Amino acid sequence: MTLRTFKERVIQTGSFELIGIAFVSPVYAYLTGASMVHGFAMIAMLSIVIMIWCPIFNTIFDLIERGKTARLACKRPQSVRVLHATLHEVSAVIITCPLLMVVGGHSLGSALALNVGLTLTYTVYTYLFHIIYDRVRPIKPSLEKNEAGQSEHLTGEAAVA
């Protein structure tokens, strides 16, 4: 079975975060009454934290999914995509809420409210982004040697021995 390479995870995560920052920064600034510079800085800071967490989360999720189903992430059914996006955002709230409070100067209630808004926005965005990303940059199954030393082309449907 093939997983995304480290390089591919960097491309995936970087693309996800850059598009997200461009979309969310102005909305954050508007809703909080902050300047665009502060809005961009806050969302960029949150994104850096998430960029560190995202490849770790996605790799763990993919390994668990592969272990249970022997399926490639790009062959993921819609119900698992919804679970993936939801778990990603729940973990993001846990990680970023303290940052919103300490650096952003928000109260616990305000930080949670902002996180709920960010979570709802990013849950939909995560779902759509990964569908598009998997279509634009699908995982290419690797060639692996069989017992006779011949190369075999593995697919997402191949059974794990």
Disulfide bonds with the S-S distance in Angstrom:
none
